[in-house]
Amino acid sequence: MLRIKRVPTVVSNYQKEETEDIARRGGGCGRNCLNKCCIQGAQLPLYAFKKLNKIGSDKGVAGHESGEPPVAFLDSLLLGEWEDRMQRGLFRYDVTACETKVIPGNYGFIAQLNEGRHLKKRPTEFRVDKVLQPFDGNKFNFTKVGQEEVLFQFEASDDGEVHFFPNAPVDIENSPSVVAINVSPIEYGHVLLVPRILECLPQRIDHDSFLLALHMAAEAGNPYFRLGFNSLGAFATINHLHFQAYYLAVPFPIEKAPAKKIATLDGGVKISKLLNYPVRGLVFEGGYTVEDLSNTVSDACICLQANNIPYNVLIADCGRRVFLLPQCYAEKQALGEVSAELLDTQVNPAVWEISGHMVLKRKKDYEEASEENAWRLLAEVSLSEARFEEVYALIFEAIVCVDNGKGYAAESSLEEPDVNRKSLEEVDAINSSSRRNMVTGTQECIVMH
């Protein structure tokens, strides 16, 4: 059994390490949470999205070609509600005051100094050698979040149109999905998507939850709004199913990395391998329908979970492109195979760090941030080439099996990725703009200093 001593990330103001005050609370918690003691009869805002058959390529808000939605998803609702919670003092620190810079080099790694995110409390043991672990209601989970931390419910509409209801009853029988703030934000607009919250699902991807995350990316309709997922063993710290998302108006280095196409499934999903990037991973894109892409990625994640392989997922390009990254850093850390120099940084490389957004806890590391240092850390995250090939073979076999034996395209030659490559001059221009000068869906959406 592998365990590491680490400091848990606080995502809610009601988070507890264990069951500190359950006994003394008695019959009700008295803090308006999402658990059965408080949820009966509660009302929360509801955003009902239009389910898409195909994620479009237009630059507008996806799924609203026939007209403007009643609520512009990012700037009016999510960011407006997020700002409201910031004004109400619900965050543990002001993330907009954190220093941020683009590191000089070919990849444009992003460094942020976030000293407030490091929680100074007793480190707890965290098991890293089991990707699938049963849900434990005695530990912190999102039903213990206060209702004031919830921005809105996020559900598919019944009539195929977009609706927003400022006050909608919580359907306890059908377990709503909710979007809540992360009280220890990495960036502006940092939120948590918790699918079917009352079902108390452990931190593992299933087909329905991943499809919901893709719909959220498409509904946002902005390439600078990404969703991420960390499995247990890959620096998820809460064993209750959730995705993270935030808004950062520069390209992530991983999005600019070249990739080699290796297969195209009958459903139109193209699978590629990342090239010239410190972490080995797969890229999924395309598909004739949203479900084609969602099911393929979900099948790959389910395969990794079944084979006890920790992994991270990044949903990019408004849900059109998904990066799947098996990793082994926590295992190496538990086995004592990570250098003291890297351990001293206290950086836990999860989906955002792997994607190139380096959240640093020490001013020294921020001031000395370089592409070489970022590369050195992320290289320790990656599976070896031989192990990665073994894992890919497992994934591909699982995908083809689920696909009922449908064929795939032969291995292709090296291809340039279909991304908008930005020059460092453009990145520098973005870097000089105000974090809050935000215009949804345009190149003017800025979150950097």
PAVONU-173879 format. One line per 4 residues: number of its first residue (from 1); for each residue x, y, z of C-alpha. Coordinates in Angstrom, 1 decimal. Layout:
BEGIN
NUM> X:Y:Z ~ ...
// end
This chain:
BEGIN
1> 0.0:0.0:0.0 ~ 1.5:3.3:-1.1 ~ 0.7:6.5:0.8 ~ 2.1:10.0:0.7
5> 2.1:12.7:3.3 ~ 0.4:15.7:1.6 ~ -1.6:18.8:2.4 ~ -5.2:18.5:1.2
9> -6.5:21.2:-1.1 ~ -9.5:23.1:0.4 ~ -12.2:23.6:-2.2 ~ -15.0:24.6:0.1
13> -15.3:26.7:3.3 ~ -17.0:23.7:4.9 ~ -14.3:21.2:4.2 ~ -13.1:19.1:7.1
17> -10.3:16.5:7.2 ~ -12.4:14.0:8.9 ~ -15.6:13.9:11.0 ~ -14.6:16.5:13.4
21> -18.0:17.9:14.4 ~ -20.6:15.4:13.0 ~ -21.4:14.1:16.5 ~ -22.1:17.4:18.1
25> -24.2:18.7:15.2 ~ -26.9:16.2:16.0 ~ -30.0:16.2:13.8 ~ -29.1:19.2:11.5
29> -26.0:21.0:10.5 ~ -27.6:24.5:10.6 ~ -25.5:25.8:7.7 ~ -27.8:25.3:4.7
33> -25.8:22.6:3.0 ~ -26.7:20.3:0.1 ~ -27.1:17.2:2.3 ~ -30.5:15.7:3.3
37> -30.5:17.7:6.5 ~ -31.0:21.0:4.5 ~ -31.8:20.2:0.9 ~ -35.5:19.4:1.3
41> -37.5:22.2:-0.2 ~ -34.4:24.2:-1.3 ~ -34.3:26.2:-4.5 ~ -31.2:27.0:-6.5
45> -30.7:28.8:-9.9 ~ -31.0:26.4:-12.9 ~ -29.3:26.7:-16.3 ~ -30.9:24.3:-18.7
49> -28.7:23.8:-21.7 ~ -29.6:22.6:-25.2 ~ -28.2:19.2:-25.9 ~ -26.1:19.2:-29.0
53> -25.8:16.4:-31.6 ~ -22.6:18.0:-33.0 ~ -20.2:20.5:-31.4 ~ -20.1:23.3:-34.0
57> -17.0:25.2:-35.1 ~ -18.6:28.7:-35.1 ~ -17.1:31.3:-32.7 ~ -20.4:32.1:-31.1
61> -22.0:30.4:-28.1 ~ -22.3:26.8:-29.2 ~ -25.8:25.5:-29.8 ~ -27.5:28.9:-30.2
65> -27.2:29.5:-33.9 ~ -30.9:30.4:-34.2 ~ -30.5:33.3:-31.7 ~ -29.0:34.7:-28.6
69> -29.5:32.6:-25.5 ~ -31.4:34.1:-22.6 ~ -28.2:34.2:-20.5 ~ -24.7:34.5:-21.9
73> -23.1:31.5:-20.2 ~ -19.7:32.7:-19.2 ~ -19.7:36.4:-18.8 ~ -23.3:37.0:-17.6
77> -24.0:33.9:-15.5 ~ -20.9:32.0:-14.4 ~ -18.6:34.9:-14.1 ~ -21.3:37.2:-12.7
81> -22.2:34.7:-10.0 ~ -18.5:34.0:-9.3 ~ -17.9:37.7:-8.9 ~ -20.8:37.9:-6.5
85> -19.3:35.2:-4.3 ~ -16.0:37.1:-4.4 ~ -17.7:40.3:-3.2 ~ -19.4:38.3:-0.4
89> -15.9:37.1:0.8 ~ -16.4:33.4:0.2 ~ -12.9:32.8:-1.3 ~ -9.9:32.1:0.8
93> -7.8:34.7:-1.0 ~ -8.0:37.0:-4.0 ~ -6.7:35.1:-7.0 ~ -6.7:38.2:-9.1
97> -3.9:39.5:-7.0 ~ -1.7:36.5:-7.7 ~ 1.4:37.2:-9.9 ~ 1.3:35.5:-13.2
101> 3.7:35.4:-16.2 ~ 4.4:33.6:-19.3 ~ 7.8:31.8:-19.1 ~ 10.2:32.7:-22.0
105> 10.8:29.7:-24.3 ~ 9.3:27.8:-27.2 ~ 6.3:26.4:-25.3 ~ 5.1:29.4:-23.3
109> 4.6:27.7:-20.0 ~ 2.5:29.9:-17.6 ~ 3.7:30.4:-14.0 ~ 1.5:31.7:-11.2
113> 2.6:32.5:-7.7 ~ -0.2:31.3:-5.5 ~ 1.0:31.3:-1.9 ~ -2.5:31.4:-0.5
117> -3.4:28.0:-2.0 ~ -1.0:26.3:0.3 ~ -3.0:25.3:3.4 ~ -1.0:25.3:6.6
121> -2.5:22.4:8.5 ~ -1.6:19.0:9.5 ~ -0.6:16.8:6.5 ~ -2.8:13.7:6.0
125> -2.0:10.4:4.6 ~ -3.4:9.9:1.1 ~ -3.5:6.5:-0.6 ~ -2.1:6.8:-4.2
129> -2.1:3.1:-5.4 ~ -5.8:2.7:-5.9 ~ -7.6:4.7:-8.6 ~ -11.0:3.3:-7.6
133> -11.8:3.7:-4.0 ~ -15.3:3.6:-2.4 ~ -17.1:6.8:-1.6 ~ -16.9:7.6:2.1
137> -19.6:9.8:3.4 ~ -17.7:10.5:6.6 ~ -15.0:12.4:4.7 ~ -15.5:15.7:3.0
141> -17.7:15.6:0.0 ~ -19.7:18.1:-2.0 ~ -23.0:17.4:-0.2 ~ -21.4:19.3:2.7
145> -20.9:22.4:0.6 ~ -23.1:25.4:1.7 ~ -25.8:26.4:-0.8 ~ -24.2:29.9:-1.1
149> -21.2:28.3:-2.8 ~ -23.4:26.8:-5.5 ~ -23.7:29.0:-8.6 ~ -26.4:27.1:-10.4
153> -27.8:23.7:-11.3 ~ -26.7:22.5:-14.8 ~ -29.0:20.2:-16.6 ~ -30.2:19.4:-20.1
157> -33.4:21.1:-21.0 ~ -36.6:19.1:-21.7 ~ -37.6:21.0:-24.8 ~ -34.3:21.3:-26.6
161> -34.0:25.1:-25.9 ~ -31.9:27.0:-23.4 ~ -33.6:28.3:-20.2 ~ -32.5:30.0:-17.1
165> -34.5:29.9:-13.9 ~ -33.3:32.1:-11.0 ~ -35.1:29.9:-8.5 ~ -35.7:26.3:-9.3
169> -36.6:23.5:-6.9 ~ -33.8:20.9:-6.3 ~ -35.1:17.5:-7.6 ~ -33.8:15.2:-4.9
173> -35.1:12.1:-6.6 ~ -33.2:12.8:-9.8 ~ -30.0:14.1:-8.2 ~ -29.1:17.4:-9.9
177> -25.7:18.3:-11.3 ~ -24.3:21.6:-9.9 ~ -21.7:24.2:-10.6 ~ -20.0:25.6:-7.4
181> -17.1:27.8:-6.7 ~ -13.7:26.5:-5.7 ~ -12.8:28.6:-2.7 ~ -9.1:28.0:-3.4
185> -9.1:29.2:-7.0 ~ -6.3:28.8:-9.4 ~ -7.7:31.3:-11.8 ~ -10.5:33.7:-12.4
189> -13.8:31.9:-12.7 ~ -12.5:28.7:-11.1 ~ -15.5:26.4:-10.6 ~ -16.4:22.8:-9.9
193> -18.8:20.8:-11.9 ~ -20.3:18.0:-9.7 ~ -22.5:15.6:-11.7 ~ -25.5:14.0:-10.0
197> -24.3:15.3:-6.7 ~ -26.7:13.5:-4.4 ~ -25.7:10.1:-5.8 ~ -22.4:10.5:-4.0
201> -20.4:9.0:-6.8 ~ -16.7:8.3:-6.2 ~ -14.0:10.1:-8.3 ~ -14.3:8.1:-11.5
205> -15.4:9.0:-15.0 ~ -18.6:7.3:-16.4 ~ -20.3:7.9:-19.8 ~ -23.0:10.3:-18.5
209> -20.7:12.5:-16.4 ~ -18.1:12.9:-19.2 ~ -20.9:13.8:-21.7 ~ -22.1:16.4:-19.2
213> -18.6:17.9:-19.0 ~ -18.4:18.1:-22.8 ~ -21.7:19.9:-23.0 ~ -20.5:22.4:-20.5
217> -17.4:23.1:-22.6 ~ -19.6:23.5:-25.7 ~ -22.1:25.6:-23.9 ~ -19.3:28.0:-22.7
221> -18.4:28.3:-26.4 ~ -15.0:29.8:-25.6 ~ -11.6:28.2:-26.2 ~ -10.2:29.8:-23.1
225> -12.6:28.0:-20.8 ~ -11.3:24.5:-20.2 ~ -12.4:21.7:-18.0 ~ -10.0:19.3:-16.2
229> -10.3:16.0:-14.3 ~ -7.9:14.3:-11.9 ~ -8.3:10.7:-11.0 ~ -7.3:9.4:-7.6
233> -3.6:8.7:-7.6 ~ -3.2:11.7:-10.0 ~ -3.8:14.3:-7.4 ~ -7.5:14.3:-7.0
237> -7.9:15.1:-3.3 ~ -11.6:14.6:-2.9 ~ -13.2:11.2:-3.7 ~ -16.5:12.6:-4.9
241> -17.0:12.9:-8.7 ~ -16.2:16.3:-9.9 ~ -14.5:18.2:-12.8 ~ -12.7:21.6:-12.4
245> -12.9:24.5:-14.9 ~ -11.6:28.0:-15.2 ~ -10.9:30.7:-17.7 ~ -7.3:31.5:-18.9
249> -6.9:33.6:-22.0 ~ -3.6:32.2:-23.3 ~ -3.0:28.9:-25.1 ~ -1.8:26.1:-22.8
253> 1.5:24.6:-24.0 ~ -0.1:21.2:-24.4 ~ -2.6:22.7:-26.8 ~ 0.3:23.9:-29.0
257> 2.2:20.6:-28.9 ~ 2.4:18.6:-32.2 ~ 0.6:15.3:-32.4 ~ 0.8:12.2:-34.6
261> -2.4:10.7:-35.8 ~ -2.5:6.9:-35.1 ~ -6.1:5.9:-35.7 ~ -9.5:7.0:-36.8
265> -12.5:5.1:-35.5 ~ -15.6:4.4:-37.5 ~ -17.4:7.0:-35.4 ~ -15.1:9.6:-36.8
269> -13.0:10.1:-33.7 ~ -9.3:10.7:-34.4 ~ -6.8:9.5:-31.9 ~ -3.3:11.0:-31.9
273> -0.2:10.8:-29.7 ~ 1.5:13.9:-28.3 ~ 5.0:14.6:-29.6 ~ 7.8:16.8:-28.2
277> 6.0:17.3:-24.9 ~ 7.3:16.3:-21.5 ~ 4.3:14.2:-20.6 ~ 3.2:11.4:-23.0
281> -0.5:11.4:-23.7 ~ -3.3:10.9:-26.2 ~ -5.4:13.4:-28.0 ~ -9.0:12.7:-29.0
285> -11.0:14.9:-31.4 ~ -13.7:14.8:-34.0 ~ -16.5:12.3:-34.1 ~ -19.7:12.5:-36.0
289> -21.7:13.3:-32.9 ~ -20.9:14.6:-29.4 ~ -21.6:11.1:-28.1 ~ -19.0:9.6:-30.4
293> -16.3:11.6:-28.9 ~ -17.6:11.4:-25.4 ~ -18.1:7.6:-25.5 ~ -14.6:7.0:-26.9
297> -12.9:9.1:-24.2 ~ -15.1:7.6:-21.5 ~ -14.2:4.1:-22.6 ~ -10.5:5.0:-22.5
301> -10.9:6.5:-19.0 ~ -12.9:3.5:-17.8 ~ -10.1:1.2:-19.1 ~ -7.5:3.1:-17.1
305> -9.6:3.0:-14.0 ~ -10.2:-0.8:-14.4 ~ -6.4:-1.3:-14.8 ~ -5.6:1.0:-11.8
309> -3.7:3.6:-13.9 ~ -3.9:7.2:-12.6 ~ -4.7:9.8:-15.2 ~ -5.6:13.4:-15.9
313> -8.0:14.8:-18.6 ~ -8.1:18.2:-20.2 ~ -11.2:19.2:-22.2 ~ -10.1:22.0:-24.6
317> -11.4:23.8:-27.8 ~ -15.0:24.1:-26.5 ~ -15.2:20.4:-26.1 ~ -13.8:19.5:-29.5
321> -10.4:18.2:-28.3 ~ -9.6:16.1:-25.3 ~ -6.2:15.2:-23.8 ~ -5.8:12.0:-21.9
325> -2.6:11.8:-19.8 ~ -1.8:8.7:-17.7 ~ 0.8:9.6:-15.0 ~ 2.9:8.2:-12.2
329> 4.3:11.1:-10.2 ~ 2.4:10.3:-7.0 ~ 3.6:6.7:-7.2 ~ 7.2:7.8:-7.7
333> 6.8:10.2:-4.8 ~ 5.5:7.5:-2.5 ~ 8.4:5.2:-3.6 ~ 11.0:7.9:-2.9
337> 12.0:8.2:-6.5 ~ 11.4:12.0:-6.8 ~ 14.4:14.3:-6.1 ~ 14.4:16.5:-3.0
341> 14.6:19.5:-5.3 ~ 11.3:18.8:-6.9 ~ 9.7:17.7:-3.7 ~ 10.7:21.0:-2.1
345> 8.6:22.9:-4.6 ~ 5.5:21.3:-3.1 ~ 3.9:21.3:-6.6 ~ 1.5:18.4:-7.2
349> 1.4:18.1:-11.0 ~ -2.3:17.5:-11.7 ~ -4.2:18.4:-14.9 ~ -3.4:22.2:-14.9
353> 0.3:21.8:-14.3 ~ 0.6:19.0:-16.8 ~ -1.2:21.2:-19.4 ~ 1.4:23.9:-18.8
357> -0.1:26.2:-16.1 ~ 2.4:25.9:-13.3 ~ 0.9:26.9:-10.0 ~ 3.8:27.6:-7.7
361> 3.7:28.0:-3.9 ~ 7.1:29.6:-3.3 ~ 8.3:33.0:-4.5 ~ 11.7:31.5:-5.1
365> 10.3:29.0:-7.6 ~ 8.3:31.7:-9.3 ~ 11.2:34.1:-9.7 ~ 13.4:31.2:-11.0
369> 10.7:29.7:-13.2 ~ 12.1:28.6:-16.5 ~ 11.1:26.3:-19.4 ~ 13.8:23.9:-18.3
373> 12.5:23.7:-14.7 ~ 8.9:23.2:-15.9 ~ 10.1:20.5:-18.3 ~ 12.1:18.7:-15.6
377> 9.1:18.5:-13.3 ~ 6.7:17.3:-15.9 ~ 9.1:14.7:-17.3 ~ 8.9:13.0:-13.9
381> 5.1:12.8:-14.3 ~ 5.2:10.9:-17.6 ~ 5.1:7.2:-18.1 ~ 8.2:5.7:-19.7
385> 7.9:5.2:-23.5 ~ 7.6:1.4:-23.1 ~ 5.0:1.7:-20.3 ~ 3.0:4.3:-22.3
389> 2.9:1.9:-25.3 ~ 1.6:-0.8:-23.0 ~ -1.1:1.5:-21.7 ~ -2.1:2.7:-25.1
393> -2.5:-0.9:-26.3 ~ -4.8:-1.5:-23.3 ~ -6.9:1.6:-24.2 ~ -7.1:0.8:-27.9
397> -8.2:-2.7:-27.3 ~ -10.9:-1.5:-24.9 ~ -12.1:1.1:-27.3 ~ -12.3:-1.3:-30.3
401> -14.0:-3.9:-28.2 ~ -16.7:-1.5:-27.0 ~ -17.0:-0.3:-30.6 ~ -18.1:-3.8:-31.5
405> -15.0:-4.5:-33.5 ~ -15.4:-1.6:-35.9 ~ -12.3:-0.8:-38.0 ~ -9.9:2.0:-37.7
409> -7.6:3.9:-40.1 ~ -4.0:2.8:-40.7 ~ -1.3:4.7:-38.9 ~ -0.7:8.0:-40.5
413> 2.4:10.1:-41.1 ~ 3.3:12.9:-38.7 ~ 0.8:15.7:-38.8 ~ 0.7:19.2:-37.4
417> -2.0:19.6:-34.8 ~ -5.1:21.6:-35.8 ~ -4.5:24.5:-33.3 ~ -4.1:28.2:-33.7
421> -0.4:28.6:-32.9 ~ 0.2:32.0:-31.3 ~ 3.6:33.7:-31.4 ~ 5.3:34.7:-28.2
425> 4.7:38.3:-29.2 ~ 1.0:37.6:-29.1 ~ 1.3:35.9:-25.8 ~ 3.2:38.9:-24.4
429> 0.5:41.2:-25.7 ~ -2.1:39.1:-23.8 ~ 0.1:39.0:-20.7 ~ 0.1:42.8:-20.5
433> -3.6:43.2:-20.4 ~ -6.0:43.3:-17.4 ~ -7.2:40.1:-15.9 ~ -10.8:41.3:-15.8
437> -11.0:42.8:-19.3 ~ -13.2:39.9:-20.4 ~ -15.3:39.6:-23.6 ~ -16.7:36.1:-24.0
441> -15.7:34.2:-27.1 ~ -13.2:36.7:-28.5 ~ -9.5:37.1:-28.5 ~ -9.9:40.0:-26.0
445> -10.8:37.6:-23.2 ~ -7.9:38.4:-20.9 ~ -7.0:37.0:-17.5 ~ -3.3:37.7:-17.3
449> -1.4:40.6:-15.7
// end
